Amino acid sequence: MLFDMIVNYSESEKETLRSMRQTVIEHLSREHDQKKIISFLSKTWILSIDEKKQDVHIWISNEFLLTQIKKFFHKSLTKSIKATINPQYSITYHIFADFQKKTKNDLMLDMQKLFNVAVAKQDIKTYQKDSISLDLANEFGIKLRPEFTFDAMVVGTNNNFALSAAKAVSEQPWMVYNPLFLYGGVGLWKTHSLQAIWQHILSTTSKTVLYMPGTTLIDAIVSAIRKNKLTKLKSQLSSVDVLILDDIQFLAGKEKTQEVFLDIFNELVMRNKQIILSSDQPPKDLVNIEARLKSRFAKWLVADIQAPDFETRHAILQEKCRQKWEHIDFDLLSILAKHITNNIRELEWALNIVLTRKKLTWADISEDGIYLCLQTLGYHAQENSPATIEDISELNTRSVMSFGKIVEFVSMYYSISVSDLKSEKRNKSITQARQMLMVIAKQYFNRTLERIWDYFGWKNHATVIYACNNFGKKMKNNKNLAHDYTVVLEKIEQRKG
């Protein structure tokens, strides 16, 4: 490994790398403010020079710092390396958070001494806060998605209010709306919005921020209880300046988890810390969530993210094409925008399928190819399909809503909550009901493996494939399960009628 090799460097090798780094930094300072260089590059090292591959390997401590360096310094850093080391060299970045702890700082360079400047305490504090935020995220296994920014989002009537609130909170945490509660259906950019808030606060303030999916919070609390480390977890979560929780509806039915989170929530509010939450429904409609929590969720601002209208969907597709440096005819994008009405994520999937098909076949994108893509995603789409957006929307929504109603029916039939069906629970009754729904989704609603996997959240393709391949065998050996399956199919036929 590269990091193991560095430990064995001789003093002359280390001095060579330090000298190269100093030369690069001095050249870089011709284009950038020295204090900005110190804030972002003081803890980046040149790890090695690969003369054969003409590569400079640079160590960076965390993913957030990498995104900032790529954003502000990559071009000029590459230019400086070409000018001072070799005009043919390029850069390879490495992220390894524990490397600095496991080795001496032999490759470090005292930039303050180099530039003979004093870094403002606020700059140091901001960098430290960013590091703490990313360290916390890494500890809980959470990844920053650099592409999830406010600039990458298309604003329409469906999300204008919610995004305005999100931006206001990201500009002034705890000063405007606390808590902020965003809700909306699957694939409407809730997670994108929360990660955009996370990134904006990290890059513009010295606040300690933690973004966490609801399922991760549940896992963390269960693990802390099992290991007798609940006090430590509460302290960690209560110490942040901004806590962002995604898909809070997964707390449903988990009484102990809700009790712990209520303590954390109250502690953060008491300390005037910002709380941002998201869910698939408004607080008052959350099922099996304590009334005390629901009242706190709705205490300040609740904003919904609705399904985008046709114009917004078309604008989203155009923006995605622009980001990918691709062009697709306006009328062809219109077909996608007319059929996919309730899920922005599926709009992106459809566009990716179309572009991938173009790349693999070397053929121009055609109307037939667009309709084939829609059929692949399980939509009722063909060239002689209804002409109006309303007719198309009704046709596809009927299928989607029917499956949702079937899920609700199975939930009531087995006395299992919908959230449990979408959870990681592996009780026999829950597992069988979940597998039954996966089979029904594929066979009777033409759902792709990807759409089924997305609906059930944490599941993967292998789980869906296993369910589809083995559920029939289970029914042969279990008459009660076969009977239940027949009852559910009858329900589907009734809804068709």
C-alpha positions in Angstrom: 0.0 0.0 0.0 1.1 3.6 -0.7 0.6 4.6 2.9 2.7 1.7 4.3 5.5 2.6 1.9 5.7 6.2 3.2 6.5 5.1 6.7 9.8 3.6 5.3 10.9 6.7 3.5 14.5 7.8 4.1 15.1 11.4 5.4 16.3 12.4 2.0 13.2 11.2 0.3 11.0 13.0 2.8 13.0 16.2 2.4 12.6 15.9 -1.4 8.8 15.6 -1.1 8.7 18.5 1.3 10.8 20.6 -1.0 8.5 19.8 -4.0 5.5 20.7 -2.0 7.0 24.0 -0.9 7.8 24.9 -4.5 4.3 24.0 -5.7 2.7 26.1 -2.8 4.9 29.1 -3.6 3.9 28.9 -7.2 0.2 28.5 -6.3 0.4 31.6 -4.1 0.8 33.8 -7.2 -2.9 33.1 -8.0 -4.5 32.5 -4.6 -4.7 34.3 -1.3 -2.2 33.0 1.1 -4.6 32.6 4.0 -7.0 30.7 1.8 -4.2 28.3 0.8 -3.3 27.8 4.5 -6.9 27.2 5.4 -7.5 24.5 2.8 -4.0 23.1 1.9 -2.1 23.2 5.2 -2.9 19.5 5.9 -2.5 18.1 2.4 0.8 16.3 1.6 2.5 15.1 -1.5 2.7 11.4 -0.7 4.8 10.3 -3.7 5.8 10.9 -7.3 5.1 8.1 -9.8 7.5 8.9 -12.6 6.4 5.9 -14.7 2.7 6.9 -14.7 3.6 10.7 -14.5 1.4 11.1 -11.4 1.6 13.2 -8.2 -0.1 11.5 -5.3 -1.6 13.9 -2.8 -3.1 13.0 0.6 -6.3 14.7 1.8 -7.8 14.0 5.2 -11.5 13.8 4.3 -14.1 14.0 1.5 -15.4 17.4 2.3 -11.9 18.9 2.0 -11.5 17.1 -1.3 -14.6 18.7 -2.8 -13.4 22.1 -1.7 -9.9 21.6 -3.2 -11.3 20.4 -6.4 -13.7 23.3 -6.5 -11.2 26.1 -5.7 -7.7 24.8 -6.4 -7.6 21.8 -8.8 -6.9 23.7 -12.0 -4.4 26.0 -10.5 -2.8 23.2 -8.5 -2.4 21.1 -11.6 -0.9 24.2 -13.4 1.6 24.7 -10.5 2.7 21.0 -10.5 3.2 21.1 -14.3 5.2 24.3 -14.0 7.4 23.3 -11.1 7.7 19.5 -11.3 6.9 18.2 -14.8 4.6 19.5 -17.5 3.4 16.0 -18.2 2.3 15.3 -14.6 -1.3 15.0 -13.4 -2.8 14.6 -9.9 -4.3 11.6 -8.0 -6.0 12.4 -4.7 -6.1 10.0 -1.8 -8.5 10.1 1.2 -7.4 8.3 4.3 -8.6 9.8 7.6 -6.4 7.8 10.0 -3.2 8.2 8.1 -2.1 11.3 10.0 -2.7 9.6 13.3 -0.7 6.5 12.3 2.4 8.3 11.0 4.6 11.2 12.1 4.1 14.5 10.3 7.4 14.1 8.5 5.9 15.3 5.2 4.3 18.4 6.7 5.2 21.9 5.8 4.8 24.9 8.1 2.9 27.2 5.7 2.4 30.0 8.3 6.2 30.2 8.6 6.6 29.9 4.8 4.3 32.9 4.2 5.2 34.6 7.4 1.5 35.3 8.1 -0.8 34.6 11.1 -3.9 32.7 10.2 -7.1 34.2 11.6 -8.5 32.2 14.5 -11.8 31.9 12.7 -10.1 30.3 9.7 -8.6 27.6 11.9 -11.8 27.2 13.8 -13.8 26.7 10.6 -11.3 24.1 9.3 -11.5 22.2 12.7 -15.3 22.3 12.7 -15.4 20.9 9.1 -13.0 18.1 10.2 -15.2 17.3 13.2 -18.3 17.2 11.0 -16.7 14.8 8.5 -15.2 12.7 11.3 -18.7 12.3 12.8 -20.1 11.4 9.4 -17.4 8.8 8.8 -17.9 7.3 12.2 -21.6 6.7 11.4 -20.8 5.5 7.8 -22.3 8.5 6.1 -21.0 9.8 2.8 -21.2 13.4 1.5 -22.6 13.5 -2.0 -20.7 16.4 -3.6 -23.2 16.6 -6.6 -26.1 17.3 -4.2 -26.0 21.1 -4.1 -28.5 23.8 -4.4 -27.1 24.9 -7.8 -27.8 21.4 -9.2 -31.6 21.7 -8.3 -34.2 23.0 -10.7 -36.7 25.3 -8.9 -40.4 25.1 -9.8 -43.7 25.7 -8.3 -43.6 22.3 -6.7 -40.5 23.0 -4.5 -40.0 26.8 -4.5 -41.3 27.3 -0.9 -39.4 24.3 0.5 -36.1 25.2 -1.2 -36.4 28.8 -0.1 -36.8 27.6 3.5 -33.9 25.2 3.1 -31.6 28.0 1.8 -32.7 30.3 4.5 -31.8 27.8 7.2 -28.5 27.0 5.5 -27.6 30.7 5.5 -28.6 31.3 9.1 -28.8 28.1 11.1 -31.1 28.3 14.2 -31.9 31.9 13.4 -35.0 31.5 11.2 -36.9 28.2 11.2 -36.1 25.7 14.0 -37.0 22.9 13.5 -37.5 22.8 9.7 -39.6 19.9 8.6 -39.6 18.9 4.8 -41.9 16.2 3.5 -42.8 14.8 0.1 -43.1 11.5 -1.8 -40.4 9.2 -3.0 -37.8 10.6 -5.4 -38.7 14.3 -5.0 -35.2 15.4 -3.9 -35.7 15.5 -0.2 -32.3 13.8 0.4 -30.8 16.1 -2.2 -32.2 19.2 -0.3 -30.8 18.0 3.0 -27.4 17.2 1.7 -27.3 20.6 0.0 -28.0 22.2 3.3 -25.3 20.1 4.9 -22.7 21.2 2.3 -23.6 24.8 2.3 -23.3 25.1 6.1 -20.0 23.3 6.0 -18.5 25.5 3.4 -19.8 28.9 4.7 -19.8 28.7 8.5 -17.9 27.2 11.4 -20.8 25.1 12.5 -20.5 21.4 13.3 -23.0 19.7 11.1 -24.2 16.1 11.1 -26.4 14.6 8.4 -27.9 11.2 9.2 -30.6 9.0 7.6 -33.3 7.8 10.0 -32.3 4.2 9.6 -28.7 5.0 10.6 -30.0 6.8 13.7 -32.0 3.7 14.6 -29.0 1.4 14.1 -26.8 3.8 16.1 -29.2 3.8 19.1 -29.7 0.1 19.1 -25.9 -0.5 18.9 -25.3 2.0 21.7 -27.9 0.3 24.0 -26.4 -3.1 23.2 -22.8 -1.9 24.0 -23.9 0.2 26.9 -22.7 3.4 25.2 -26.0 5.3 25.0 -24.6 8.2 27.1 -21.7 8.7 24.6 -24.1 8.6 21.6 -26.4 11.2 23.2 -23.4 13.4 23.9 -22.2 13.1 20.4 -25.5 14.0 18.8 -26.3 16.7 21.3 -23.0 18.4 20.8 -23.5 19.3 17.1 -24.6 22.7 16.0 -26.9 21.4 13.2 -28.5 18.0 13.2 -30.1 16.9 9.9 -32.2 13.7 9.9 -33.6 12.2 6.7 -36.7 9.9 6.5 -37.7 10.3 10.1 -40.8 8.2 9.4 -38.7 5.1 10.0 -38.8 5.8 13.7 -42.4 4.5 13.6 -43.1 1.8 16.2 -39.7 2.0 17.8 -40.5 3.3 21.2 -37.1 3.2 22.8 -35.5 4.9 19.8 -38.1 7.6 19.9 -37.5 8.1 23.6 -33.8 8.5 23.1 -34.3 10.8 20.2 -36.8 12.9 22.2 -34.0 13.5 24.8 -31.6 14.5 22.0 -34.2 16.8 20.4 -35.0 18.6 23.6 -31.3 19.0 24.4 -30.5 20.6 21.0 -33.5 22.9 21.3 -32.4 24.0 24.8 -29.0 24.8 23.4 -30.4 26.8 20.4 -29.1 24.3 17.9 -30.6 23.8 14.5 -32.7 20.7 13.7 -33.8 19.8 10.1 -36.0 16.8 9.4 -37.5 15.1 6.4 -40.3 12.5 6.0 -42.6 11.1 3.4 -45.6 12.7 5.0 -46.4 15.7 7.3 -46.0 15.4 11.1 -49.7 15.0 11.8 -50.0 12.0 9.5 -47.0 10.1 10.9 -48.2 6.7 12.2 -46.8 5.1 15.4 -44.8 8.2 16.3 -45.2 9.6 19.8 -47.5 12.7 20.0 -44.8 14.6 21.9 -42.4 14.2 18.9 -45.0 15.0 16.3 -45.9 18.2 18.1 -42.2 19.2 18.2 -41.7 18.4 14.6 -44.5 20.8 13.6 -43.6 23.5 16.1 -42.1 25.9 13.6 -42.0 25.4 9.8 -43.4 22.5 7.8 -42.9 22.6 4.0 -43.9 20.1 1.4 -42.1 19.2 -1.8 -44.7 18.3 -4.4 -44.4 16.4 -7.6 -43.1 18.7 -10.3 -45.3 20.0 -13.2 -44.5 19.2 -16.8 -42.5 22.4 -17.4 -40.3 21.7 -14.3 -39.8 18.0 -15.3 -38.7 19.1 -18.7 -36.4 21.7 -17.2 -34.9 19.0 -14.9 -34.2 16.8 -17.9 -32.6 19.7 -19.8 -30.4 20.5 -16.9 -29.3 16.9 -16.5 -28.4 16.8 -20.2 -26.4 20.1 -19.8 -24.5 18.6 -16.8 -23.6 15.5 -18.9 -22.7 17.5 -22.0 -25.4 15.8 -24.0 -28.2 17.1 -26.2 -31.5 15.4 -26.7 -34.3 16.8 -28.9 -36.9 18.8 -27.0 -39.8 16.6 -28.3 -38.0 13.4 -27.1 -37.5 14.9 -23.6 -41.1 15.9 -23.6 -42.1 12.2 -23.9 -40.2 11.3 -20.8 -41.6 14.4 -19.0 -45.2 13.5 -19.9 -45.0 9.9 -18.7 -42.8 10.2 -15.5 -44.8 12.6 -13.3 -44.3 11.8 -9.7 -40.6 10.8 -9.2 -37.6 13.0 -10.1 -35.2 10.1 -9.4 -37.0 8.0 -12.1 -36.6 10.9 -14.5 -32.9 10.7 -14.0 -32.9 6.9 -14.3 -34.8 7.2 -17.6 -32.4 9.7 -18.9 -29.4 7.6 -17.9 -30.9 4.5 -19.7 -31.4 6.5 -22.8 -27.9 7.9 -22.8 -26.4 4.5 -22.0 -28.2 2.9 -24.9 -26.9 5.7 -27.1 -23.3 5.1 -26.0 -23.5 1.3 -26.3 -25.3 1.2 -29.7 -23.7 4.3 -31.3 -27.1 5.1 -32.6 -29.0 8.4 -32.4 -31.7 8.6 -29.8 -35.1 7.9 -31.4 -38.7 8.0 -30.3 -38.8 4.2 -30.3 -35.8 4.2 -27.9 -37.6 6.6 -25.6 -40.7 4.5 -25.4 -38.6 1.3 -24.9 -36.8 3.0 -22.0 -40.2 3.9 -20.4 -41.4 0.3 -20.8 -38.2 -0.9 -19.1 -39.1 1.2 -16.1 -42.6 -0.3 -16.0 -44.5 2.6 -17.5 -47.5 2.2 -19.8 -45.9 3.8 -22.8 -46.3 3.4 -26.5 -46.5 5.5 -29.6 -50.3 5.5 -29.6 -50.6 6.1 -25.9 -53.0 9.0 -24.7 -52.0 12.3 -26.1 -52.6 14.6 -23.1 -50.4 14.8 -20.0 -53.5 14.3 -17.8 -54.5 11.0 -19.5 -50.9 9.6 -19.3 -50.6 10.7 -15.7 -53.9 9.0 -14.8 -52.8 5.8 -16.5 -49.5 5.5 -14.8 -50.6 6.9 -11.4 -53.4 4.3 -11.3 -50.7 1.6 -11.5 -48.5 3.2 -8.9 -51.4 3.9 -6.5 -52.7 0.4 -6.9 -49.5 -1.1 -5.7 -49.5 1.3 -2.8 -53.0 0.1 -1.9 -51.9 -3.5 -2.1 -49.1 -2.8 0.3 -51.6 -1.2 2.7 -53.9 -4.2 2.3 -51.0 -6.7 3.0 -50.0 -4.6 6.0 -53.5 -4.8 7.5 -54.0 -8.4 6.5 -50.9 -9.5 8.5 -51.2 -6.7 11.2 -47.8 -5.4 10.2 -47.1 -1.7 9.8 -46.0 -0.5 6.3 -42.8 0.9 7.9 -41.9 -2.6 9.2 -42.4 -4.0 5.7 -39.9 -1.4 4.5 -37.5 -1.9 7.5 -34.6 -4.3 8.1 -36.6 -6.5 10.4 -36.3 -10.2 9.5 -39.2 -11.8 11.5 -40.6 -14.7 9.5 -44.0 -13.1 9.0 -42.5 -9.7 7.9 -40.0 -11.4 5.6 -42.8 -13.5 3.9 -45.1 -10.5 3.5 -42.2 -8.4 2.1 -41.2 -11.1 -0.4 -44.8 -11.6 -1.5 -45.0 -7.8 -2.3 -41.8 -8.0 -4.3 -43.1 -10.8 -6.4 -46.4 -9.0 -6.9 -44.6 -5.7 -7.8 -42.6 -7.5 -10.5 -45.3 -9.8 -12.0 -48.4 -7.7 -11.7 -47.2 -4.1 -11.8 -44.2 -4.5 -14.2 -41.8 -3.0 -11.7 -38.1 -3.3 -12.5 -35.7 -4.7 -9.9 -34.4 -1.2 -9.4 -37.8 0.3 -8.7 -38.7 -2.6 -6.3 -35.3 -2.2 -4.5 -35.9 1.6 -4.2 -39.4 1.2 -2.9 -38.2 -1.1 -0.1 -35.4 1.3 0.8 -32.4 -0.6 2.2 -32.9 -3.8 0.0 -30.6 -4.7 -2.8 -31.1 -6.4 -6.2 -30.0 -9.8 -4.8 -32.9 -9.7 -2.2 -35.4 -9.0 -4.9 -34.1 -11.7 -7.2 -34.1 -14.2 -4.4 -37.7 -13.3 -3.5 -38.9 -13.6 -7.2 -37.1 -17.0 -7.7 -37.9 -18.7 -4.4 -41.3 -17.4 -3.3 -43.1 -20.0 -5.5 -41.2 -22.8 -3.9 -42.2 -21.6 -0.5 -45.9 -21.6 -1.4 -45.7 -25.2 -2.4 -44.5 -26.2 1.1 -46.8 -23.7 2.9 -50.5 -23.9 2.2 -51.3 -21.0 4.5 -48.9 -18.8 2.5 -50.4 -20.0 -0.8 -53.8 -19.1 0.5 -52.7 -15.6 1.6 -51.2 -15.0 -1.8 -54.5 -16.0 -3.5 -56.4 -13.5 -1.3 -54.0 -10.7 -2.2 -54.3 -11.5 -6.0 -58.1 -11.4 -5.7 -57.7 -8.0 -4.2 -55.7 -6.9 -7.2 -58.3 -8.2 -9.6 -61.0 -6.3 -7.7 -59.1 -3.1 -8.1 -58.6 -3.7 -11.8 -62.4 -4.1 -12.1 
